[in-house]
Amino acid sequence: MEITRFKDVRRYDAPKHYNMRGLRLQGFDASASTFAWTGLSHFLPGGGAEMDTSPLEKIYVVIEGAITIELADGETHLLSRLDSCFIPGGEARAIRNESNTVATMLVIMPYPEGSS
């Protein structure tokens, strides 16, 4: 078993994200996990991620605050504390924190091919 202490986690920068601090909880340089990695994203008010797609599946779990997920067709969904969503590979999405408080979200994803 490998334990990652929150006091020891490292920051990572996610492409196309803004006003967001990402912390790696598991996988990559945080643990020997080979099937997926887990990050914790803190979105400042007005923070988010640009509309983008990737071939990888994603699971988002909102831990605190609220996050708006917008799909490519303009459909939006507000996720509040302990709400979660699964985004299939290839589905475009944008993320926004439209509130005046920090929103915190757990992100679980498989590794990009060849990077685990």
N, C-alpha and C positions, 0 to 999 in steps of 0.2 A: 504494500500500500504506500502511496505517496500523499503526503499532506501538504497543501499550499496554504500558508498563513497569509491572511489578507495584508498584514503589515509588510510582507515581502514581495507582493505582486508587482509586476513591471507594467509600465505604460506601453501602449502601442498606438500607432496612428493608422486609422482606417481610411482608405482612399475615398474621396468625395464626401467625407463627413465634415461638419463644421460645428464649432462651439460644442464639442464633444470630447470627453476624456475616456479613452478605452483602457481597460485593465485586463490583462491576460490571467485567468484563473486556473485553467488547465490546458494542456497541450502545448505544442511548439516548445519554447524554452521553459515553460512552467512545470511540465510533467512529461512522462513517457507515454501518454495516451496516444494511440495510433489510429483510433477510429473517428475521433472528433476533437475539436477544441472548444473551449468555453471562455467567453469574455463578459465583462461587466461594463456597460456603457452608461456614463453619466452625461445627459444632455442638458446644457444650460437652457434657460428660457430663450426661445428663438432658435435653438440649435436643431440639428437634424442631419439628414443625408440626402443628397441629390437623387433624383430619379435615376435608377440604374438597375441592371440585371446581371446575374451571373449564372453559370450552369449549376451552381451548388444550392442544395436545399438549406433552409434556415429555420430555426425556431427562435422566436422572441418571447420572453416572459417579462412583463412589466413588474418591477419590484416596488417602486414608489413613483408617485405622480401619474401622469397620463401622456401617452404618445399617440399621435395621429399617423396612421399608415395610409398612404395614397397609392392606388394602383394605376397602371398606365392608362386605363380607360376613364380615369377621373374619380372612380369610386373611392370613398374614404371610410376608415374605420377608426374609432377612438378606443384605444386599449387603456384600461385603468388598472389599478393595483391588483396583481395576481391574474390578470387576463393574459392570454398567450395566443400566438398564432403560428401557423406553419406556412412557410412560403416555398412553393416548389421551385426547383431549378428552372431557370429561364423566365420566371415571372418578374417583371419590373416592379419596383416599389420605391417610394420616397418615404422618409421618416421626418416628422416634425414634432417638436415640443412647443405647443402653442400656449402654454401656461406661463405663469410668472414664478414657478418654482422649478427646481431641478427635477428631472425625471430620470429614473434609473431602470435599465433594462438588461436582462441576462440574454446573451446571444450564444446559441449552440449551433455549430456548423461542422460538416466534414472538412477534411483538409483538401486544398486544391491538389489535383493530381501531381504526384512527384514531390510533395513538400512535407510529408509527415516524417 
